[in-house]
Amino acid sequence: MGSVPPQLLLKEAFPIPDLGEVAVGMGVGGQYLVMEMAGSAGPCWVCAPVSNRALDCVRTGQASPWAVLHHSSTGTVDIYRTLRDGSVRESVVLCAALPVGRSVLAAA
């Protein structure tokens, strides 16, 4: 856990009680909050742009990572899924259509 999709560079990872780890990745659009989960063919990641303030709220337990993902500044999240051939497919999902937890992979 605590990894990011190939499109991002890992800046840091930190533990969240009952969820494991979340990561912060850096990319063209700035910094992203990243939650990794296991997919059927490999890791999958849910990513959204994140402000320093929102990130601090996640670190201190004032906000859950899911709350931050559901309220991204762009109104969308990026979901990266590892496919059986090892390639990674990106999907963009509206925050309003994003489920919580593992069922998020069905939205991608």
N, C-alpha and C positions, 0 to 999 in steps of 0.2 A: 504494500500500500504506500501511499504518499508519492505516486508517480504522476506524470503528466503526459498528454499525447505528444507524438513526435513534433507537432507544430509549435509546441511551447518549450521553453527552457525552465527547468525546476529552479525556483527561487528559494523555497523552504517548504517544509512539511511540519505539521504539528498535530498532536493527538486531540481528539474530541471524545469525551466519555460516551460510551454506548454506540459510537459510530466508527471507531478506528481512527484513521488519520485523514486529514484533508491537506491539500497542497495549494501552494501559490505558484502559478506559472507566469512567465513573462513572454509576451508575444508582440506582434505588430500593433495591436490595439491597446497595449498597456499591460496591466496585471490582471490575472484571472484567478478566481477561486475555482478549485478543481476537486471534484469528488470522484474517486475511482471505485469501480465495482467489477466483479467478475462476470464476464460474458461467457457464452458457450464456446467461443473459439479463442478467448484471451481477454485481456483487460478492456474495459470500456470506461470512458470518462465523460462527466457532465461538467461543463465549464461556463462561467459567466464573468464578464468584466466586474471588477470589484474595487471600490474605493478603499482608501486606508482606514477610514472611519468604520465602514462595514466590516472590514477584515478584523479590526480591533474588537468589534462587538462579538465576532465569532470566537476569537481567541479568549476573551474574558467570559464567555458563556452567556452574554446578554442577548445573543441571537443565534439561532441554529444555522448551520450551513444551508439547509434546505430553504429557510426563510430568505436568505441572501440570494440564492439561485432563483427563487420565485419572484424576486423583485429587482432583477438586474437593470442597470441603467439603460440598456438598449431594448428591454422588453422581450429579449430572446435569450436562449441558451444554446450552446453548441454541444452536441452529443457525438462523441467519436467512438465507433465500434470496431473492434478487431474482427476481421472476417476470417473464414477458414483458410484462405490462401495467405494469410499474414498481412494483407493490406489493411488499411484503416479507412473507414468510410465516415464522412462528416454529415450530420444532419443539423438543421437549425429548427428549433421548436419555440413557439411562443411561450412565454412564462406562464400565461394563463392556462395552457394546455399541458403543462408539465406535472406529471404525477409525482408522488413522493416515494422514495425507496427504489427497490429493484424494479418495480413496474415501469420506471422511467424508460427502460430499454424498449418497451413496447411502443413508446411514443416516437422513437427514432426511425 
